Amino acid sequence: MTTAIEVKGINKQFVLRRSRSIKEAFVWLIQGRKGDLSEKFHALKGVDLEVKQGETVALLGFNGSGKSTLLKHISGVMIPDSGTVRTRGRVAGLIEVGAGFHHDLSGRDNVFLNGAILGMTEDQINERFQSIVDFAEIGQFIDTEVKFYSSGMYLRLAFSVAVHTDPEVFLVDEILAVGDEPFQKKCIAKIQELAAEGKTLVVVSHDLDLVSRICSRGVLLDHGEVRFDGPIDDAVTKMRGQ
Amino acid sequence: MTQSNSELVRPGVSGGLADVVRARFLLKLLVRKELKVRYRGSVLGILWSYVKPGVQFVVFYVALGVFLGLEQSPTNKSGLPNYAIYLFSGIVLINFFTEALGNASRSIVGNGGLIKKIYLPRQLFPVASVWVSAVHFFPQLLILLVACLFSGWHPSLLQVAAAVVGFIIVALLATGLGLLFGAANVYFRDSENFVDMLLMVATWASPVMYSWTMVQAKLGEAWFFIYQLNPITVAVETFHYAFWLPTTDGSAGIPPNLLSIWIPVAVVISAAVLLWGQLTFRRLEGRFAQEL
């Protein structure tokens, strides 16, 4: 099996800025850079992770354990302070569905805009447009501005665009709570279908029952360090036991 | 099926402005979005792009041309002939610069929600802002051309080419400074206020309202040399050379060595600023997601 994601010893520190004013920075500079202008927060400490192609991995952990930060490093939104992240093929995130939506544009415009943001080409969007609309069950509202959509419609359309991007690696962050129950089931079925097709999935979720249905491997993070890496059931047990 | 022949690559490594060329479909959509969204919910819509410079022009024309006597008339021989054309050709260019740089500086923070969540070439946002401003610029240019034709405009090919170069100088400069201040704005929000101030100065630091000869007369050669180093000054002068000069008897003249020295110098300075902005942007963009 080839490696889809390779994370080697990455560290990430966040700077918790006390102040953003030039005045403070200036005073600090002329005082000879004494002391630390800002506090640091270690979000990831030497994290190693190797994901093979076609694996379905759940990142587990409490709030603030570094799951989303790790996901952002895999997607390239963040760059590690040290260590390397490498990925194979196109990586797309179902990260916070609807981030690229604009309220004043019609559903149609948003499909194109968001599709392009997620890395689709013009031809790909044209080709999959009908499928996107059908999956989202938007129907005739596609030419309405999305600000008039119900929140369910909005999320459905956003999710639909994201799953149609067809990347090699899918990153899924807490978006499985989309829409009403029938649609949620449809989403989960779609994600399972992607996994069955041999796509690599990395899922972040607090819904332990759900991830144990979708994923086969669990990685438990705690305060920026990998605590456990193994079969999903063991990971969930360990998570619950904590 | 998945491709397994591709290499492992590091995500989030930017290829600079080359990425923008690669993502031109997304750039096109971002520009279209901006154009649609800019005047949403307004009755006049894109007409505002004409009304605002139109009113600005009338105010400046009456105040400076008529009251302060910059317009040449039978009673005021020392003024500039065809001052309205002189003024408008400068205003359209400076408006392009003001809008482009102002929006580009705010574009990264303004699109923070997206930049924090999805990786995409971030240079797209400042470039899209400059592009949108260019779209707003061309209708104004059209009005200028109509006004010129009514005033007996007869340009040479060289003059038209000079105007094109003048536009490119401003576009390069606005993109370069937009990348620089857009990136800096993520760390220090003072940046956008600084840009506002800079834009106010830019309007008056180039011969938009007045004539370059006044600067030369008051400041002397040495300071005039420094004045001429400003690429916007040169760009405005190329617009005067292209649009205003051919409507007059040509006696007013243009700054010495405009074509042979100053235009190349301005192109080089603008390109250098673009390079500087680009390098700074690439150095700073790695931490955008956590700083926004």
Interface residues (C-beta under 8 A of the other chain):
Chain A: T2 T3 E6 F14 V15 R20 S21 I22 Q53 G54 K72 H73 I74 S75 G76 V77 M78 I79 T84 V85 R86 T87 R88 G89 V91 G93 I95 E96 A99 G100 H102 D104 L105 D109 F112 L113 A116 I117 L118 G119 T121 E122 E168 E197 G198 K199 T200
Chain B: M1 T2 Q3 S4 S6 E7 L8 V9 R10 P11 G12 V13 A23 F25 L26 L29 L30 R32 K33 K36 V37 R40 G113 L114 I115 K116 K117 I118 Y119 L120 Y187 F188 R189 D190 G286 R287 A289 Q290
